[in-house]
Amino acid sequence: MASKTSADTSPDWPGRTVQHEACALPLSARRAALGRPEMPRNAGNCRTDSKRALLAAIEKIGGRW
């Protein structure tokens, strides 16, 4: 999906440009080769009260963050 706010290239950008597809395809292939392992989730030990409330509200309506 192309960005709606950024151009593909910017002549004044000093940094390296990485295309999403160039990163996603090899990563997907590596995960497939490993048998699609379950990735560890963030334990959430440092969450703010507002973030905890948001995640609780999402879970309450049946969502999974």
PyMOL Python script that loads the backbone (N, CA, C, O; Angstrom):
from pymol import cmd

cmd.read_pdbstr("""\
ATOM      1  N   MET A   1       0.844  -1.170   0.000  1.00  0.00           N
ATOM      2  CA  MET A   1       0.000   0.000   0.000  1.00  0.00           C
ATOM      3  C   MET A   1       0.891   1.235   0.000  1.00  0.00           C
ATOM      4  O   MET A   1       1.795   1.346   0.829  1.00  0.00           O
ATOM      5  N   ALA A   2       0.659   2.118  -0.875  1.00  0.00           N
ATOM      6  CA  ALA A   2       1.458   3.335  -0.996  1.00  0.00           C
ATOM      7  C   ALA A   2       1.029   4.361   0.051  1.00  0.00           C
ATOM      8  O   ALA A   2      -0.138   4.441   0.434  1.00  0.00           O
ATOM      9  N   SER A   3       2.001   5.131   0.495  1.00  0.00           N
ATOM     10  CA  SER A   3       1.710   6.196   1.443  1.00  0.00           C
ATOM     11  C   SER A   3       0.888   7.279   0.774  1.00  0.00           C
ATOM     12  O   SER A   3       1.138   7.633  -0.378  1.00  0.00           O
ATOM     13  N   LYS A   4      -0.087   7.806   1.490  1.00  0.00           N
ATOM     14  CA  LYS A   4      -0.903   8.887   0.946  1.00  0.00           C
ATOM     15  C   LYS A   4      -0.304  10.250   1.263  1.00  0.00           C
ATOM     16  O   LYS A   4      -0.735  11.266   0.718  1.00  0.00           O
ATOM     17  N   THR A   5       0.700  10.270   2.155  1.00  0.00           N
ATOM     18  CA  THR A   5       1.294  11.544   2.550  1.00  0.00           C
ATOM     19  C   THR A   5       2.738  11.709   2.115  1.00  0.00           C
ATOM     20  O   THR A   5       3.253  12.827   2.122  1.00  0.00           O
ATOM     21  N   SER A   6       3.399  10.638   1.739  1.00  0.00           N
ATOM     22  CA  SER A   6       4.810  10.714   1.350  1.00  0.00           C
ATOM     23  C   SER A   6       4.994  10.315  -0.107  1.00  0.00           C
ATOM     24  O   SER A   6       4.329   9.410  -0.611  1.00  0.00           O
ATOM     25  N   ALA A   7       5.896  10.998  -0.761  1.00  0.00           N
ATOM     26  CA  ALA A   7       6.235  10.636  -2.138  1.00  0.00           C
ATOM     27  C   ALA A   7       7.162   9.424  -2.107  1.00  0.00           C
ATOM     28  O   ALA A   7       7.788   9.143  -1.085  1.00  0.00           O
ATOM     29  N   ASP A   8       7.248   8.712  -3.221  1.00  0.00           N
ATOM     30  CA  ASP A   8       8.144   7.555  -3.295  1.00  0.00           C
ATOM     31  C   ASP A   8       9.594   7.954  -3.059  1.00  0.00           C
ATOM     32  O   ASP A   8      10.338   7.250  -2.376  1.00  0.00           O
ATOM     33  N   THR A   9       9.983   9.067  -3.617  1.00  0.00           N
ATOM     34  CA  THR A   9      11.353   9.544  -3.437  1.00  0.00           C
ATOM     35  C   THR A   9      11.319  11.025  -3.131  1.00  0.00           C
ATOM     36  O   THR A   9      10.452  11.756  -3.609  1.00  0.00           O
ATOM     37  N   SER A  10      12.258  11.448  -2.342  1.00  0.00           N
ATOM     38  CA  SER A  10      12.376  12.856  -1.994  1.00  0.00           C
ATOM     39  C   SER A  10      13.821  13.266  -2.253  1.00  0.00           C
ATOM     40  O   SER A  10      14.736  12.693  -1.660  1.00  0.00           O
ATOM     41  N   PRO A  11      14.041  14.232  -3.114  1.00  0.00           N
ATOM     42  CA  PRO A  11      15.413  14.596  -3.466  1.00  0.00           C
ATOM     43  C   PRO A  11      16.213  15.152  -2.290  1.00  0.00           C
ATOM     44  O   PRO A  11      17.443  15.105  -2.320  1.00  0.00           O
ATOM     45  N   ASP A  12      15.556  15.675  -1.259  1.00  0.00           N
ATOM     46  CA  ASP A  12      16.293  16.236  -0.133  1.00  0.00           C
ATOM     47  C   ASP A  12      16.438  15.268   1.041  1.00  0.00           C
ATOM     48  O   ASP A  12      16.983  15.648   2.078  1.00  0.00           O
ATOM     49  N   TRP A  13      15.965  14.028   0.905  1.00  0.00           N
ATOM     50  CA  TRP A  13      16.094  13.053   1.982  1.00  0.00           C
ATOM     51  C   TRP A  13      17.532  12.556   2.047  1.00  0.00           C
ATOM     52  O   TRP A  13      18.025  11.988   1.073  1.00  0.00           O
ATOM     53  N   PRO A  14      18.229  12.758   3.189  1.00  0.00           N
ATOM     54  CA  PRO A  14      19.633  12.369   3.285  1.00  0.00           C
ATOM     55  C   PRO A  14      19.844  10.902   3.626  1.00  0.00           C
ATOM     56  O   PRO A  14      20.937  10.370   3.432  1.00  0.00           O
ATOM     57  N   GLY A  15      18.823  10.255   4.125  1.00  0.00           N
ATOM     58  CA  GLY A  15      18.978   8.876   4.589  1.00  0.00           C
ATOM     59  C   GLY A  15      18.685   7.837   3.525  1.00  0.00           C
ATOM     60  O   GLY A  15      18.325   8.150   2.390  1.00  0.00           O
ATOM     61  N   ARG A  16      18.853   6.594   3.933  1.00  0.00           N
ATOM     62  CA  ARG A  16      18.600   5.466   3.057  1.00  0.00           C
ATOM     63  C   ARG A  16      17.095   5.218   2.967  1.00  0.00           C
ATOM     64  O   ARG A  16      16.385   5.377   3.960  1.00  0.00           O
ATOM     65  N   THR A  17      16.611   4.838   1.815  1.00  0.00           N
ATOM     66  CA  THR A  17      15.201   4.519   1.615  1.00  0.00           C
ATOM     67  C   THR A  17      15.060   3.007   1.539  1.00  0.00           C
ATOM     68  O   THR A  17      15.775   2.348   0.783  1.00  0.00           O
ATOM     69  N   VAL A  18      14.143   2.461   2.319  1.00  0.00           N
ATOM     70  CA  VAL A  18      13.905   1.022   2.324  1.00  0.00           C
ATOM     71  C   VAL A  18      12.462   0.790   1.912  1.00  0.00           C
ATOM     72  O   VAL A  18      11.540   1.344   2.510  1.00  0.00           O
ATOM     73  N   GLN A  19      12.274  -0.011   0.911  1.00  0.00           N
ATOM     74  CA  GLN A  19      10.939  -0.359   0.459  1.00  0.00           C
ATOM     75  C   GLN A  19      10.373  -1.455   1.361  1.00  0.00           C
ATOM     76  O   GLN A  19      11.074  -2.412   1.691  1.00  0.00           O
ATOM     77  N   HIS A  20       9.120  -1.319   1.755  1.00  0.00           N
ATOM     78  CA  HIS A  20       8.485  -2.289   2.641  1.00  0.00           C
ATOM     79  C   HIS A  20       8.565  -3.709   2.076  1.00  0.00           C
ATOM     80  O   HIS A  20       8.890  -4.657   2.791  1.00  0.00           O
ATOM     81  N   GLU A  21       8.267  -3.836   0.802  1.00  0.00           N
ATOM     82  CA  GLU A  21       8.262  -5.154   0.180  1.00  0.00           C
ATOM     83  C   GLU A  21       9.636  -5.812   0.238  1.00  0.00           C
ATOM     84  O   GLU A  21       9.738  -7.031   0.379  1.00  0.00           O
ATOM     85  N   ALA A  22      10.690  -5.011   0.129  1.00  0.00           N
ATOM     86  CA  ALA A  22      12.057  -5.543   0.180  1.00  0.00           C
ATOM     87  C   ALA A  22      12.371  -6.128   1.556  1.00  0.00           C
ATOM     88  O   ALA A  22      13.199  -7.032   1.668  1.00  0.00           O
ATOM     89  N   CYS A  23      11.729  -5.630   2.588  1.00  0.00           N
ATOM     90  CA  CYS A  23      11.923  -6.163   3.944  1.00  0.00           C
ATOM     91  C   CYS A  23      10.943  -7.293   4.242  1.00  0.00           C
ATOM     92  O   CYS A  23      11.314  -8.289   4.863  1.00  0.00           O
ATOM     93  N   ALA A  24       9.707  -7.145   3.808  1.00  0.00           N
ATOM     94  CA  ALA A  24       8.651  -8.082   4.164  1.00  0.00           C
ATOM     95  C   ALA A  24       8.810  -9.449   3.503  1.00  0.00           C
ATOM     96  O   ALA A  24       8.559 -10.469   4.145  1.00  0.00           O
ATOM     97  N   LEU A  25       9.212  -9.490   2.267  1.00  0.00           N
ATOM     98  CA  LEU A  25       9.316 -10.775   1.568  1.00  0.00           C
ATOM     99  C   LEU A  25      10.365 -11.708   2.174  1.00  0.00           C
ATOM    100  O   LEU A  25      10.056 -12.872   2.426  1.00  0.00           O
ATOM    101  N   PRO A  26      11.596 -11.242   2.417  1.00  0.00           N
ATOM    102  CA  PRO A  26      12.574 -12.139   3.052  1.00  0.00           C
ATOM    103  C   PRO A  26      12.159 -12.555   4.468  1.00  0.00           C
ATOM    104  O   PRO A  26      12.397 -13.692   4.877  1.00  0.00           O
ATOM    105  N   LEU A  27      11.544 -11.645   5.205  1.00  0.00           N
ATOM    106  CA  LEU A  27      11.084 -11.971   6.550  1.00  0.00           C
ATOM    107  C   LEU A  27      10.012 -13.053   6.502  1.00  0.00           C
ATOM    108  O   LEU A  27      10.041 -13.998   7.290  1.00  0.00           O
ATOM    109  N   SER A  28       9.082 -12.916   5.593  1.00  0.00           N
ATOM    110  CA  SER A  28       8.026 -13.915   5.440  1.00  0.00           C
ATOM    111  C   SER A  28       8.612 -15.272   5.061  1.00  0.00           C
ATOM    112  O   SER A  28       8.169 -16.304   5.566  1.00  0.00           O
ATOM    113  N   ALA A  29       9.597 -15.273   4.181  1.00  0.00           N
ATOM    114  CA  ALA A  29      10.240 -16.527   3.773  1.00  0.00           C
ATOM    115  C   ALA A  29      10.973 -17.172   4.945  1.00  0.00           C
ATOM    116  O   ALA A  29      10.926 -18.392   5.107  1.00  0.00           O
ATOM    117  N   ARG A  30      11.646 -16.369   5.761  1.00  0.00           N
ATOM    118  CA  ARG A  30      12.353 -16.912   6.932  1.00  0.00           C
ATOM    119  C   ARG A  30      11.377 -17.524   7.921  1.00  0.00           C
ATOM    120  O   ARG A  30      11.626 -18.601   8.461  1.00  0.00           O
ATOM    121  N   ARG A  31      10.263 -16.834   8.159  1.00  0.00           N
ATOM    122  CA  ARG A  31       9.258 -17.372   9.091  1.00  0.00           C
ATOM    123  C   ARG A  31       8.668 -18.682   8.562  1.00  0.00           C
ATOM    124  O   ARG A  31       8.454 -19.624   9.325  1.00  0.00           O
ATOM    125  N   ALA A  32       8.410 -18.735   7.266  1.00  0.00           N
ATOM    126  CA  ALA A  32       7.866 -19.960   6.660  1.00  0.00           C
ATOM    127  C   ALA A  32       8.862 -21.104   6.788  1.00  0.00           C
ATOM    128  O   ALA A  32       8.470 -22.235   7.076  1.00  0.00           O
ATOM    129  N   ALA A  33      10.141 -20.824   6.578  1.00  0.00           N
ATOM    130  CA  ALA A  33      11.171 -21.853   6.679  1.00  0.00           C
ATOM    131  C   ALA A  33      11.283 -22.395   8.103  1.00  0.00           C
ATOM    132  O   ALA A  33      11.671 -23.546   8.304  1.00  0.00           O
ATOM    133  N   LEU A  34      10.948 -21.573   9.080  1.00  0.00           N
ATOM    134  CA  LEU A  34      11.006 -21.993  10.480  1.00  0.00           C
ATOM    135  C   LEU A  34       9.700 -22.615  10.970  1.00  0.00           C
ATOM    136  O   LEU A  34       9.573 -22.955  12.146  1.00  0.00           O
ATOM    137  N   GLY A  35       8.740 -22.760  10.075  1.00  0.00           N
ATOM    138  CA  GLY A  35       7.474 -23.377  10.453  1.00  0.00           C
ATOM    139  C   GLY A  35       6.497 -22.423  11.112  1.00  0.00           C
ATOM    140  O   GLY A  35       5.663 -22.842  11.915  1.00  0.00           O
ATOM    141  N   ARG A  36       6.595 -21.153  10.782  1.00  0.00           N
ATOM    142  CA  ARG A  36       5.716 -20.117  11.327  1.00  0.00           C
ATOM    143  C   ARG A  36       5.681 -20.138  12.865  1.00  0.00           C
ATOM    144  O   ARG A  36       4.627 -20.368  13.457  1.00  0.00           O
ATOM    145  N   PRO A  37       6.824 -19.899  13.501  1.00  0.00           N
ATOM    146  CA  PRO A  37       6.852 -19.941  14.970  1.00  0.00           C
ATOM    147  C   PRO A  37       6.002 -18.828  15.584  1.00  0.00           C
ATOM    148  O   PRO A  37       5.814 -17.771  14.982  1.00  0.00           O
ATOM    149  N   GLU A  38       5.501 -19.080  16.769  1.00  0.00           N
ATOM    150  CA  GLU A  38       4.725 -18.080  17.501  1.00  0.00           C
ATOM    151  C   GLU A  38       5.719 -17.053  18.040  1.00  0.00           C
ATOM    152  O   GLU A  38       6.625 -17.393  18.800  1.00  0.00           O
ATOM    153  N   MET A  39       5.541 -15.799  17.642  1.00  0.00           N
ATOM    154  CA  MET A  39       6.455 -14.751  18.070  1.00  0.00           C
ATOM    155  C   MET A  39       6.087 -14.297  19.481  1.00  0.00           C
ATOM    156  O   MET A  39       4.905 -14.185  19.805  1.00  0.00           O
ATOM    157  N   PRO A  40       7.094 -14.034  20.325  1.00  0.00           N
ATOM    158  CA  PRO A  40       6.784 -13.577  21.683  1.00  0.00           C
ATOM    159  C   PRO A  40       6.128 -12.206  21.655  1.00  0.00           C
ATOM    160  O   PRO A  40       6.475 -11.354  20.837  1.00  0.00           O
ATOM    161  N   ARG A  41       5.190 -12.008  22.545  1.00  0.00           N
ATOM    162  CA  ARG A  41       4.492 -10.731  22.627  1.00  0.00           C
ATOM    163  C   ARG A  41       5.133  -9.885  23.709  1.00  0.00           C
ATOM    164  O   ARG A  41       5.797 -10.401  24.608  1.00  0.00           O
ATOM    165  N   ASN A  42       4.931  -8.603  23.616  1.00  0.00           N
ATOM    166  CA  ASN A  42       5.418  -7.676  24.621  1.00  0.00           C
ATOM    167  C   ASN A  42       4.685  -7.950  25.939  1.00  0.00           C
ATOM    168  O   ASN A  42       3.457  -8.024  25.966  1.00  0.00           O
ATOM    169  N   ALA A  43       5.446  -8.100  27.031  1.00  0.00           N
ATOM    170  CA  ALA A  43       4.843  -8.400  28.327  1.00  0.00           C
ATOM    171  C   ALA A  43       4.012  -7.243  28.855  1.00  0.00           C
ATOM    172  O   ALA A  43       3.096  -7.465  29.647  1.00  0.00           O
ATOM    173  N   GLY A  44       4.299  -6.028  28.446  1.00  0.00           N
ATOM    174  CA  GLY A  44       3.506  -4.878  28.836  1.00  0.00           C
ATOM    175  C   GLY A  44       3.752  -4.390  30.248  1.00  0.00           C
ATOM    176  O   GLY A  44       2.876  -3.769  30.849  1.00  0.00           O
ATOM    177  N   ASN A  45       4.926  -4.659  30.785  1.00  0.00           N
ATOM    178  CA  ASN A  45       5.225  -4.272  32.156  1.00  0.00           C
ATOM    179  C   ASN A  45       5.354  -2.766  32.361  1.00  0.00           C
ATOM    180  O   ASN A  45       5.226  -2.295  33.491  1.00  0.00           O
ATOM    181  N   CYS A  46       5.599  -2.014  31.322  1.00  0.00           N
ATOM    182  CA  CYS A  46       5.830  -0.568  31.450  1.00  0.00           C
ATOM    183  C   CYS A  46       4.696   0.267  30.846  1.00  0.00           C
ATOM    184  O   CYS A  46       4.910   1.426  30.490  1.00  0.00           O
ATOM    185  N   ARG A  47       3.519  -0.296  30.731  1.00  0.00           N
ATOM    186  CA  ARG A  47       2.412   0.436  30.120  1.00  0.00           C
ATOM    187  C   ARG A  47       1.850   1.503  31.049  1.00  0.00           C
ATOM    188  O   ARG A  47       1.830   1.350  32.270  1.00  0.00           O
ATOM    189  N   THR A  48       1.400   2.577  30.439  1.00  0.00           N
ATOM    190  CA  THR A  48       0.755   3.637  31.211  1.00  0.00           C
ATOM    191  C   THR A  48      -0.668   3.217  31.556  1.00  0.00           C
ATOM    192  O   THR A  48      -1.216   2.292  30.958  1.00  0.00           O
ATOM    193  N   ASP A  49      -1.251   3.900  32.516  1.00  0.00           N
ATOM    194  CA  ASP A  49      -2.633   3.597  32.901  1.00  0.00           C
ATOM    195  C   ASP A  49      -3.585   3.795  31.727  1.00  0.00           C
ATOM    196  O   ASP A  49      -4.529   3.025  31.553  1.00  0.00           O
ATOM    197  N   SER A  50      -3.337   4.826  30.924  1.00  0.00           N
ATOM    198  CA  SER A  50      -4.225   5.078  29.783  1.00  0.00           C
ATOM    199  C   SER A  50      -4.112   3.968  28.740  1.00  0.00           C
ATOM    200  O   SER A  50      -5.109   3.596  28.122  1.00  0.00           O
ATOM    201  N   LYS A  51      -2.908   3.439  28.543  1.00  0.00           N
ATOM    202  CA  LYS A  51      -2.726   2.344  27.584  1.00  0.00           C
ATOM    203  C   LYS A  51      -3.423   1.082  28.105  1.00  0.00           C
ATOM    204  O   LYS A  51      -4.059   0.361  27.336  1.00  0.00           O
ATOM    205  N   ARG A  52      -3.304   0.818  29.398  1.00  0.00           N
ATOM    206  CA  ARG A  52      -3.985  -0.343  29.982  1.00  0.00           C
ATOM    207  C   ARG A  52      -5.499  -0.221  29.824  1.00  0.00           C
ATOM    208  O   ARG A  52      -6.179  -1.202  29.522  1.00  0.00           O
ATOM    209  N   ALA A  53      -6.023   0.992  30.031  1.00  0.00           N
ATOM    210  CA  ALA A  53      -7.460   1.217  29.878  1.00  0.00           C
ATOM    211  C   ALA A  53      -7.889   1.019  28.428  1.00  0.00           C
ATOM    212  O   ALA A  53      -8.937   0.428  28.166  1.00  0.00           O
ATOM    213  N   LEU A  54      -7.099   1.500  27.504  1.00  0.00           N
ATOM    214  CA  LEU A  54      -7.407   1.330  26.088  1.00  0.00           C
ATOM    215  C   LEU A  54      -7.443  -0.148  25.719  1.00  0.00           C
ATOM    216  O   LEU A  54      -8.381  -0.596  25.061  1.00  0.00           O
ATOM    217  N   LEU A  55      -6.435  -0.909  26.133  1.00  0.00           N
ATOM    218  CA  LEU A  55      -6.389  -2.328  25.806  1.00  0.00           C
ATOM    219  C   LEU A  55      -7.535  -3.089  26.467  1.00  0.00           C
ATOM    220  O   LEU A  55      -8.071  -4.029  25.880  1.00  0.00           O
ATOM    221  N   ALA A  56      -7.915  -2.692  27.684  1.00  0.00           N
ATOM    222  CA  ALA A  56      -9.049  -3.325  28.355  1.00  0.00           C
ATOM    223  C   ALA A  56     -10.347  -3.054  27.588  1.00  0.00           C
ATOM    224  O   ALA A  56     -11.184  -3.947  27.452  1.00  0.00           O
ATOM    225  N   ALA A  57     -10.515  -1.836  27.092  1.00  0.00           N
ATOM    226  CA  ALA A  57     -11.718  -1.487  26.326  1.00  0.00           C
ATOM    227  C   ALA A  57     -11.762  -2.261  25.013  1.00  0.00           C
ATOM    228  O   ALA A  57     -12.826  -2.714  24.592  1.00  0.00           O
ATOM    229  N   ILE A  58     -10.615  -2.410  24.371  1.00  0.00           N
ATOM    230  CA  ILE A  58     -10.561  -3.192  23.119  1.00  0.00           C
ATOM    231  C   ILE A  58     -10.948  -4.641  23.390  1.00  0.00           C
ATOM    232  O   ILE A  58     -11.731  -5.234  22.649  1.00  0.00           O
ATOM    233  N   GLU A  59     -10.390  -5.206  24.461  1.00  0.00           N
ATOM    234  CA  GLU A  59     -10.706  -6.592  24.807  1.00  0.00           C
ATOM    235  C   GLU A  59     -12.181  -6.768  25.171  1.00  0.00           C
ATOM    236  O   GLU A  59     -12.787  -7.792  24.854  1.00  0.00           O
ATOM    237  N   LYS A  60     -12.749  -5.768  25.834  1.00  0.00           N
ATOM    238  CA  LYS A  60     -14.143  -5.837  26.265  1.00  0.00           C
ATOM    239  C   LYS A  60     -15.102  -5.947  25.083  1.00  0.00           C
ATOM    240  O   LYS A  60     -16.141  -6.600  25.184  1.00  0.00           O
ATOM    241  N   ILE A  61     -14.757  -5.308  23.958  1.00  0.00           N
ATOM    242  CA  ILE A  61     -15.635  -5.387  22.786  1.00  0.00           C
ATOM    243  C   ILE A  61     -15.254  -6.538  21.860  1.00  0.00           C
ATOM    244  O   ILE A  61     -15.769  -6.653  20.748  1.00  0.00           O
ATOM    245  N   GLY A  62     -14.333  -7.400  22.341  1.00  0.00           N
ATOM    246  CA  GLY A  62     -14.007  -8.597  21.585  1.00  0.00           C
ATOM    247  C   GLY A  62     -12.794  -8.487  20.684  1.00  0.00           C
ATOM    248  O   GLY A  62     -12.516  -9.391  19.895  1.00  0.00           O
ATOM    249  N   GLY A  63     -12.073  -7.387  20.797  1.00  0.00           N
ATOM    250  CA  GLY A  63     -10.884  -7.228  19.973  1.00  0.00           C
ATOM    251  C   GLY A  63      -9.657  -7.839  20.612  1.00  0.00           C
ATOM    252  O   GLY A  63      -9.611  -8.060  21.822  1.00  0.00           O
ATOM    253  N   ARG A  64      -8.681  -8.105  19.796  1.00  0.00           N
ATOM    254  CA  ARG A  64      -7.399  -8.615  20.285  1.00  0.00           C
ATOM    255  C   ARG A  64      -6.329  -7.695  19.755  1.00  0.00           C
ATOM    256  O   ARG A  64      -6.088  -7.633  18.549  1.00  0.00           O
ATOM    257  N   TRP A  65      -5.709  -7.002  20.630  1.00  0.00           N
ATOM    258  CA  TRP A  65      -4.679  -6.071  20.185  1.00  0.00           C
ATOM    259  C   TRP A  65      -3.487  -6.856  19.758  1.00  0.00           C
ATOM    260  O   TRP A  65      -2.485  -6.277  19.340  1.00  0.00           O
TER     261      TRP A  65
END
""", "prot")
cmd.dss("prot")
cmd.show_as("cartoon", "prot")
cmd.util.cbc("prot")
cmd.orient("prot")
